[in-house]
Amino acid sequence: PYQELASTSVVATGYGPGDEAFARLGVVGPTRMDYPGSMAAVRAVARYVSRILDEA
């Protein structure tokens, strides 16, 4: 049904205050994307958002 997504992949991780992951953050990209770079970027943003939630 979604042929446009046939050549895509998702890199995602959980985030939330403390060690509680109540939401997910990720990127959708081509199957042959730079996985190490994408994973590092997603984790970095998730850590940043988690820190902001810890301060709230």
mmCIF file of the N, C-alpha and C atoms, coordinates in Angstrom:
data_MODEL
# 
_entry.id   MODEL 
# 
loop_
_atom_site.group_PDB 
_atom_site.id 
_atom_site.type_symbol 
_atom_site.label_atom_id 
_atom_site.label_alt_id 
_atom_site.label_comp_id 
_atom_site.label_asym_id 
_atom_site.label_entity_id 
_atom_site.label_seq_id 
_atom_site.pdbx_PDB_ins_code 
_atom_site.Cartn_x 
_atom_site.Cartn_y 
_atom_site.Cartn_z 
_atom_site.occupancy 
_atom_site.B_iso_or_equiv 
_atom_site.pdbx_formal_charge 
_atom_site.auth_seq_id 
_atom_site.auth_comp_id 
_atom_site.auth_asym_id 
_atom_site.auth_atom_id 
_atom_site.pdbx_PDB_model_num 
ATOM 1   N N  . PRO A 1 1  ? 0.796  -1.202 0.000  1.00 0.00 ? 1  PRO A N  1 
ATOM 2   C CA . PRO A 1 1  ? 0.000  0.000  0.000  1.00 0.00 ? 1  PRO A CA 1 
ATOM 3   C C  . PRO A 1 1  ? 0.843  1.273  0.000  1.00 0.00 ? 1  PRO A C  1 
ATOM 4   N N  . TYR A 1 2  ? 2.050  1.239  0.565  1.00 0.00 ? 2  TYR A N  1 
ATOM 5   C CA . TYR A 1 2  ? 2.904  2.419  0.651  1.00 0.00 ? 2  TYR A CA 1 
ATOM 6   C C  . TYR A 1 2  ? 4.191  2.182  -0.126 1.00 0.00 ? 2  TYR A C  1 
ATOM 7   N N  . GLN A 1 3  ? 4.084  2.070  -1.434 1.00 0.00 ? 3  GLN A N  1 
ATOM 8   C CA . GLN A 1 3  ? 5.250  1.798  -2.279 1.00 0.00 ? 3  GLN A CA 1 
ATOM 9   C C  . GLN A 1 3  ? 6.311  2.880  -2.146 1.00 0.00 ? 3  GLN A C  1 
ATOM 10  N N  . GLU A 1 4  ? 5.905  4.103  -1.863 1.00 0.00 ? 4  GLU A N  1 
ATOM 11  C CA . GLU A 1 4  ? 6.865  5.201  -1.734 1.00 0.00 ? 4  GLU A CA 1 
ATOM 12  C C  . GLU A 1 4  ? 7.831  4.970  -0.576 1.00 0.00 ? 4  GLU A C  1 
ATOM 13  N N  . LEU A 1 5  ? 7.419  4.182  0.406  1.00 0.00 ? 5  LEU A N  1 
ATOM 14  C CA . LEU A 1 5  ? 8.254  3.930  1.580  1.00 0.00 ? 5  LEU A CA 1 
ATOM 15  C C  . LEU A 1 5  ? 9.063  2.639  1.470  1.00 0.00 ? 5  LEU A C  1 
ATOM 16  N N  . ALA A 1 6  ? 8.966  1.945  0.360  1.00 0.00 ? 6  ALA A N  1 
ATOM 17  C CA . ALA A 1 6  ? 9.634  0.650  0.208  1.00 0.00 ? 6  ALA A CA 1 
ATOM 18  C C  . ALA A 1 6  ? 11.147 0.751  0.337  1.00 0.00 ? 6  ALA A C  1 
ATOM 19  N N  . SER A 1 7  ? 11.731 1.859  -0.036 1.00 0.00 ? 7  SER A N  1 
ATOM 20  C CA . SER A 1 7  ? 13.192 1.995  0.023  1.00 0.00 ? 7  SER A CA 1 
ATOM 21  C C  . SER A 1 7  ? 13.629 2.924  1.157  1.00 0.00 ? 7  SER A C  1 
ATOM 22  N N  . THR A 1 8  ? 12.851 2.953  2.245  1.00 0.00 ? 8  THR A N  1 
ATOM 23  C CA . THR A 1 8  ? 13.196 3.810  3.378  1.00 0.00 ? 8  THR A CA 1 
ATOM 24  C C  . THR A 1 8  ? 13.423 2.975  4.636  1.00 0.00 ? 8  THR A C  1 
ATOM 25  N N  . SER A 1 9  ? 14.094 3.573  5.594  1.00 0.00 ? 9  SER A N  1 
ATOM 26  C CA . SER A 1 9  ? 14.333 2.957  6.898  1.00 0.00 ? 9  SER A CA 1 
ATOM 27  C C  . SER A 1 9  ? 14.069 3.994  7.978  1.00 0.00 ? 9  SER A C  1 
ATOM 28  N N  . VAL A 1 10 ? 13.885 3.506  9.198  1.00 0.00 ? 10 VAL A N  1 
ATOM 29  C CA . VAL A 1 10 ? 13.641 4.383  10.336 1.00 0.00 ? 10 VAL A CA 1 
ATOM 30  C C  . VAL A 1 10 ? 14.724 4.145  11.381 1.00 0.00 ? 10 VAL A C  1 
ATOM 31  N N  . VAL A 1 11 ? 15.277 5.222  11.906 1.00 0.00 ? 11 VAL A N  1 
ATOM 32  C CA . VAL A 1 11 ? 16.190 5.167  13.048 1.00 0.00 ? 11 VAL A CA 1 
ATOM 33  C C  . VAL A 1 11 ? 15.487 5.924  14.164 1.00 0.00 ? 11 VAL A C  1 
ATOM 34  N N  . ALA A 1 12 ? 15.226 5.246  15.293 1.00 0.00 ? 12 ALA A N  1 
ATOM 35  C CA . ALA A 1 12 ? 14.460 5.878  16.371 1.00 0.00 ? 12 ALA A CA 1 
ATOM 36  C C  . ALA A 1 12 ? 15.004 5.468  17.730 1.00 0.00 ? 12 ALA A C  1 
ATOM 37  N N  . THR A 1 13 ? 14.703 6.280  18.725 1.00 0.00 ? 13 THR A N  1 
ATOM 38  C CA . THR A 1 13 ? 15.060 5.986  20.110 1.00 0.00 ? 13 THR A CA 1 
ATOM 39  C C  . THR A 1 13 ? 14.016 6.611  21.023 1.00 0.00 ? 13 THR A C  1 
ATOM 40  N N  . GLY A 1 14 ? 13.957 6.131  22.247 1.00 0.00 ? 14 GLY A N  1 
ATOM 41  C CA . GLY A 1 14 ? 13.024 6.684  23.216 1.00 0.00 ? 14 GLY A CA 1 
ATOM 42  C C  . GLY A 1 14 ? 13.637 7.858  23.961 1.00 0.00 ? 14 GLY A C  1 
ATOM 43  N N  . TYR A 1 15 ? 12.789 8.729  24.502 1.00 0.00 ? 15 TYR A N  1 
ATOM 44  C CA . TYR A 1 15 ? 13.265 9.841  25.324 1.00 0.00 ? 15 TYR A CA 1 
ATOM 45  C C  . TYR A 1 15 ? 12.224 10.178 26.368 1.00 0.00 ? 15 TYR A C  1 
ATOM 46  N N  . GLY A 1 16 ? 12.666 10.852 27.393 1.00 0.00 ? 16 GLY A N  1 
ATOM 47  C CA . GLY A 1 16 ? 11.770 11.273 28.457 1.00 0.00 ? 16 GLY A CA 1 
ATOM 48  C C  . GLY A 1 16 ? 12.572 11.709 29.664 1.00 0.00 ? 16 GLY A C  1 
ATOM 49  N N  . PRO A 1 17 ? 11.892 12.183 30.695 1.00 0.00 ? 17 PRO A N  1 
ATOM 50  C CA . PRO A 1 17 ? 12.603 12.636 31.890 1.00 0.00 ? 17 PRO A CA 1 
ATOM 51  C C  . PRO A 1 17 ? 13.241 11.454 32.621 1.00 0.00 ? 17 PRO A C  1 
ATOM 52  N N  . GLY A 1 18 ? 14.463 11.653 33.106 1.00 0.00 ? 18 GLY A N  1 
ATOM 53  C CA . GLY A 1 18 ? 15.164 10.581 33.808 1.00 0.00 ? 18 GLY A CA 1 
ATOM 54  C C  . GLY A 1 18 ? 15.409 9.398  32.891 1.00 0.00 ? 18 GLY A C  1 
ATOM 55  N N  . ASP A 1 19 ? 15.156 8.204  33.424 1.00 0.00 ? 19 ASP A N  1 
ATOM 56  C CA . ASP A 1 19 ? 15.331 6.986  32.626 1.00 0.00 ? 19 ASP A CA 1 
ATOM 57  C C  . ASP A 1 19 ? 14.021 6.518  32.006 1.00 0.00 ? 19 ASP A C  1 
ATOM 58  N N  . GLU A 1 20 ? 12.977 7.312  32.150 1.00 0.00 ? 20 GLU A N  1 
ATOM 59  C CA . GLU A 1 20 ? 11.653 6.942  31.650 1.00 0.00 ? 20 GLU A CA 1 
ATOM 60  C C  . GLU A 1 20 ? 11.497 7.375  30.192 1.00 0.00 ? 20 GLU A C  1 
ATOM 61  N N  . ALA A 1 21 ? 11.342 6.406  29.295 1.00 0.00 ? 21 ALA A N  1 
ATOM 62  C CA . ALA A 1 21 ? 11.142 6.726  27.876 1.00 0.00 ? 21 ALA A CA 1 
ATOM 63  C C  . ALA A 1 21 ? 9.646  6.669  27.582 1.00 0.00 ? 21 ALA A C  1 
ATOM 64  N N  . PHE A 1 22 ? 9.011  7.828  27.507 1.00 0.00 ? 22 PHE A N  1 
ATOM 65  C CA . PHE A 1 22 ? 7.571  7.846  27.259 1.00 0.00 ? 22 PHE A CA 1 
ATOM 66  C C  . PHE A 1 22 ? 7.226  8.297  25.851 1.00 0.00 ? 22 PHE A C  1 
ATOM 67  N N  . ALA A 1 23 ? 8.222  8.625  25.058 1.00 0.00 ? 23 ALA A N  1 
ATOM 68  C CA . ALA A 1 23 ? 7.977  9.033  23.671 1.00 0.00 ? 23 ALA A CA 1 
ATOM 69  C C  . ALA A 1 23 ? 9.144  8.563  22.814 1.00 0.00 ? 23 ALA A C  1 
ATOM 70  N N  . ARG A 1 24 ? 8.974  8.632  21.506 1.00 0.00 ? 24 ARG A N  1 
ATOM 71  C CA . ARG A 1 24 ? 10.017 8.208  20.586 1.00 0.00 ? 24 ARG A CA 1 
ATOM 72  C C  . ARG A 1 24 ? 10.327 9.337  19.623 1.00 0.00 ? 24 ARG A C  1 
ATOM 73  N N  . LEU A 1 25 ? 11.590 9.379  19.234 1.00 0.00 ? 25 LEU A N  1 
ATOM 74  C CA . LEU A 1 25 ? 12.082 10.386 18.308 1.00 0.00 ? 25 LEU A CA 1 
ATOM 75  C C  . LEU A 1 25 ? 12.873 9.651  17.240 1.00 0.00 ? 25 LEU A C  1 
ATOM 76  N N  . GLY A 1 26 ? 12.706 10.043 15.990 1.00 0.00 ? 26 GLY A N  1 
ATOM 77  C CA . GLY A 1 26 ? 13.452 9.350  14.948 1.00 0.00 ? 26 GLY A CA 1 
ATOM 78  C C  . GLY A 1 26 ? 13.486 10.101 13.638 1.00 0.00 ? 26 GLY A C  1 
ATOM 79  N N  . VAL A 1 27 ? 14.147 9.470  12.689 1.00 0.00 ? 27 VAL A N  1 
ATOM 80  C CA . VAL A 1 27 ? 14.230 10.006 11.336 1.00 0.00 ? 27 VAL A CA 1 
ATOM 81  C C  . VAL A 1 27 ? 13.865 8.905  10.353 1.00 0.00 ? 27 VAL A C  1 
ATOM 82  N N  . VAL A 1 28 ? 13.310 9.309  9.240  1.00 0.00 ? 28 VAL A N  1 
ATOM 83  C CA . VAL A 1 28 ? 13.041 8.404  8.124  1.00 0.00 ? 28 VAL A CA 1 
ATOM 84  C C  . VAL A 1 28 ? 13.989 8.808  7.017  1.00 0.00 ? 28 VAL A C  1 
ATOM 85  N N  . GLY A 1 29 ? 14.703 7.839  6.488  1.00 0.00 ? 29 GLY A N  1 
ATOM 86  C CA . GLY A 1 29 ? 15.669 8.147  5.439  1.00 0.00 ? 29 GLY A CA 1 
ATOM 87  C C  . GLY A 1 29 ? 15.795 6.999  4.462  1.00 0.00 ? 29 GLY A C  1 
ATOM 88  N N  . PRO A 1 30 ? 16.670 7.149  3.495  1.00 0.00 ? 30 PRO A N  1 
ATOM 89  C CA . PRO A 1 30 ? 16.862 6.082  2.516  1.00 0.00 ? 30 PRO A CA 1 
ATOM 90  C C  . PRO A 1 30 ? 17.480 4.846  3.169  1.00 0.00 ? 30 PRO A C  1 
ATOM 91  N N  . THR A 1 31 ? 17.217 3.692  2.606  1.00 0.00 ? 31 THR A N  1 
ATOM 92  C CA . THR A 1 31 ? 17.751 2.446  3.148  1.00 0.00 ? 31 THR A CA 1 
ATOM 93  C C  . THR A 1 31 ? 19.263 2.492  3.280  1.00 0.00 ? 31 THR A C  1 
ATOM 94  N N  . ARG A 1 32 ? 19.934 3.163  2.373  1.00 0.00 ? 32 ARG A N  1 
ATOM 95  C CA . ARG A 1 32 ? 21.396 3.233  2.396  1.00 0.00 ? 32 ARG A CA 1 
ATOM 96  C C  . ARG A 1 32 ? 21.920 4.521  3.035  1.00 0.00 ? 32 ARG A C  1 
ATOM 97  N N  . MET A 1 33 ? 21.223 5.001  4.068  1.00 0.00 ? 33 MET A N  1 
ATOM 98  C CA . MET A 1 33 ? 21.680 6.217  4.747  1.00 0.00 ? 33 MET A CA 1 
ATOM 99  C C  . MET A 1 33 ? 22.891 5.904  5.635  1.00 0.00 ? 33 MET A C  1 
ATOM 100 N N  . ASP A 1 34 ? 23.508 6.935  6.147  1.00 0.00 ? 34 ASP A N  1 
ATOM 101 C CA . ASP A 1 34 ? 24.636 6.814  7.071  1.00 0.00 ? 34 ASP A CA 1 
ATOM 102 C C  . ASP A 1 34 ? 24.075 6.452  8.449  1.00 0.00 ? 34 ASP A C  1 
ATOM 103 N N  . TYR A 1 35 ? 23.976 5.144  8.726  1.00 0.00 ? 35 TYR A N  1 
ATOM 104 C CA . TYR A 1 35 ? 23.359 4.703  9.976  1.00 0.00 ? 35 TYR A CA 1 
ATOM 105 C C  . TYR A 1 35 ? 24.112 5.180  11.217 1.00 0.00 ? 35 TYR A C  1 
ATOM 106 N N  . PRO A 1 36 ? 25.444 5.033  11.286 1.00 0.00 ? 36 PRO A N  1 
ATOM 107 C CA . PRO A 1 36 ? 26.135 5.518  12.491 1.00 0.00 ? 36 PRO A CA 1 
ATOM 108 C C  . PRO A 1 36 ? 25.899 7.016  12.736 1.00 0.00 ? 36 PRO A C  1 
ATOM 109 N N  . GLY A 1 37 ? 25.958 7.813  11.693 1.00 0.00 ? 37 GLY A N  1 
ATOM 110 C CA . GLY A 1 37 ? 25.723 9.249  11.836 1.00 0.00 ? 37 GLY A CA 1 
ATOM 111 C C  . GLY A 1 37 ? 24.290 9.557  12.223 1.00 0.00 ? 37 GLY A C  1 
ATOM 112 N N  . SER A 1 38 ? 23.345 8.864  11.598 1.00 0.00 ? 38 SER A N  1 
ATOM 113 C CA . SER A 1 38 ? 21.925 9.085  11.905 1.00 0.00 ? 38 SER A CA 1 
ATOM 114 C C  . SER A 1 38 ? 21.608 8.668  13.332 1.00 0.00 ? 38 SER A C  1 
ATOM 115 N N  . MET A 1 39 ? 22.147 7.522  13.756 1.00 0.00 ? 39 MET A N  1 
ATOM 116 C CA . MET A 1 39 ? 21.905 7.054  15.122 1.00 0.00 ? 39 MET A CA 1 
ATOM 117 C C  . MET A 1 39 ? 22.492 8.022  16.143 1.00 0.00 ? 39 MET A C  1 
ATOM 118 N N  . ALA A 1 40 ? 23.687 8.522  15.877 1.00 0.00 ? 40 ALA A N  1 
ATOM 119 C CA . ALA A 1 40 ? 24.309 9.480  16.796 1.00 0.00 ? 40 ALA A CA 1 
ATOM 120 C C  . ALA A 1 40 ? 23.493 10.763 16.880 1.00 0.00 ? 40 ALA A C  1 
ATOM 121 N N  . ALA A 1 41 ? 23.009 11.241 15.752 1.00 0.00 ? 41 ALA A N  1 
ATOM 122 C CA . ALA A 1 41 ? 22.218 12.474 15.740 1.00 0.00 ? 41 ALA A CA 1 
ATOM 123 C C  . ALA A 1 41 ? 20.899 12.294 16.484 1.00 0.00 ? 41 ALA A C  1 
ATOM 124 N N  . VAL A 1 42 ? 20.218 11.181 16.247 1.00 0.00 ? 42 VAL A N  1 
ATOM 125 C CA . VAL A 1 42 ? 18.937 10.930 16.917 1.00 0.00 ? 42 VAL A CA 1 
ATOM 126 C C  . VAL A 1 42 ? 19.156 10.807 18.423 1.00 0.00 ? 42 VAL A C  1 
ATOM 127 N N  . ARG A 1 43 ? 20.186 10.082 18.833 1.00 0.00 ? 43 ARG A N  1 
ATOM 128 C CA . ARG A 1 43 ? 20.471 9.952  20.271 1.00 0.00 ? 43 ARG A CA 1 
ATOM 129 C C  . ARG A 1 43 ? 20.805 11.298 20.899 1.00 0.00 ? 43 ARG A C  1 
ATOM 130 N N  . ALA A 1 44 ? 21.579 12.114 20.197 1.00 0.00 ? 44 ALA A N  1 
ATOM 131 C CA . ALA A 1 44 ? 21.961 13.425 20.734 1.00 0.00 ? 44 ALA A CA 1 
ATOM 132 C C  . ALA A 1 44 ? 20.736 14.309 20.936 1.00 0.00 ? 44 ALA A C  1 
ATOM 133 N N  . VAL A 1 45 ? 19.847 14.344 19.966 1.00 0.00 ? 45 VAL A N  1 
ATOM 134 C CA . VAL A 1 45 ? 18.630 15.159 20.094 1.00 0.00 ? 45 VAL A CA 1 
ATOM 135 C C  . VAL A 1 45 ? 17.747 14.603 21.207 1.00 0.00 ? 45 VAL A C  1 
ATOM 136 N N  . ALA A 1 46 ? 17.648 13.279 21.306 1.00 0.00 ? 46 ALA A N  1 
ATOM 137 C CA . ALA A 1 46 ? 16.838 12.669 22.368 1.00 0.00 ? 46 ALA A CA 1 
ATOM 138 C C  . ALA A 1 46 ? 17.396 13.020 23.743 1.00 0.00 ? 46 ALA A C  1 
ATOM 139 N N  . ARG A 1 47 ? 18.718 12.995 23.902 1.00 0.00 ? 47 ARG A N  1 
ATOM 140 C CA . ARG A 1 47 ? 19.327 13.385 25.181 1.00 0.00 ? 47 ARG A CA 1 
ATOM 141 C C  . ARG A 1 47 ? 19.035 14.850 25.493 1.00 0.00 ? 47 ARG A C  1 
ATOM 142 N N  . TYR A 1 48 ? 19.129 15.699 24.485 1.00 0.00 ? 48 TYR A N  1 
ATOM 143 C CA . TYR A 1 48 ? 18.860 17.129 24.659 1.00 0.00 ? 48 TYR A CA 1 
ATOM 144 C C  . TYR A 1 48 ? 17.410 17.354 25.104 1.00 0.00 ? 48 TYR A C  1 
ATOM 145 N N  . VAL A 1 49 ? 16.469 16.704 24.429 1.00 0.00 ? 49 VAL A N  1 
ATOM 146 C CA . VAL A 1 49 ? 15.054 16.853 24.783 1.00 0.00 ? 49 VAL A CA 1 
ATOM 147 C C  . VAL A 1 49 ? 14.808 16.295 26.187 1.00 0.00 ? 49 VAL A C  1 
ATOM 148 N N  . SER A 1 50 ? 15.437 15.168 26.516 1.00 0.00 ? 50 SER A N  1 
ATOM 149 C CA . SER A 1 50 ? 15.277 14.592 27.855 1.00 0.00 ? 50 SER A CA 1 
ATOM 150 C C  . SER A 1 50 ? 15.770 15.551 28.926 1.00 0.00 ? 50 SER A C  1 
ATOM 151 N N  . ARG A 1 51 ? 16.905 16.214 28.680 1.00 0.00 ? 51 ARG A N  1 
ATOM 152 C CA . ARG A 1 51 ? 17.430 17.189 29.649 1.00 0.00 ? 51 ARG A CA 1 
ATOM 153 C C  . ARG A 1 51 ? 16.453 18.345 29.848 1.00 0.00 ? 51 ARG A C  1 
ATOM 154 N N  . ILE A 1 52 ? 15.870 18.812 28.754 1.00 0.00 ? 52 ILE A N  1 
ATOM 155 C CA . ILE A 1 52 ? 14.887 19.896 28.854 1.00 0.00 ? 52 ILE A CA 1 
ATOM 156 C C  . ILE A 1 52 ? 13.688 19.444 29.689 1.00 0.00 ? 52 ILE A C  1 
ATOM 157 N N  . LEU A 1 53 ? 13.234 18.211 29.474 1.00 0.00 ? 53 LEU A N  1 
ATOM 158 C CA . LEU A 1 53 ? 12.101 17.697 30.244 1.00 0.00 ? 53 LEU A CA 1 
ATOM 159 C C  . LEU A 1 53 ? 12.463 17.513 31.713 1.00 0.00 ? 53 LEU A C  1 
ATOM 160 N N  . ASP A 1 54 ? 13.713 17.147 31.999 1.00 0.00 ? 54 ASP A N  1 
ATOM 161 C CA . ASP A 1 54 ? 14.155 17.015 33.392 1.00 0.00 ? 54 ASP A CA 1 
ATOM 162 C C  . ASP A 1 54 ? 14.091 18.352 34.119 1.00 0.00 ? 54 ASP A C  1 
ATOM 163 N N  . GLU A 1 55 ? 14.373 19.435 33.406 1.00 0.00 ? 55 GLU A N  1 
ATOM 164 C CA . GLU A 1 55 ? 14.382 20.768 34.009 1.00 0.00 ? 55 GLU A CA 1 
ATOM 165 C C  . GLU A 1 55 ? 12.981 21.328 34.209 1.00 0.00 ? 55 GLU A C  1 
ATOM 166 N N  . ALA A 1 56 ? 12.015 20.799 33.487 1.00 0.00 ? 56 ALA A N  1 
ATOM 167 C CA . ALA A 1 56 ? 10.643 21.327 33.551 1.00 0.00 ? 56 ALA A CA 1 
ATOM 168 C C  . ALA A 1 56 ? 9.943  20.925 34.826 1.00 0.00 ? 56 ALA A C  1 
# 
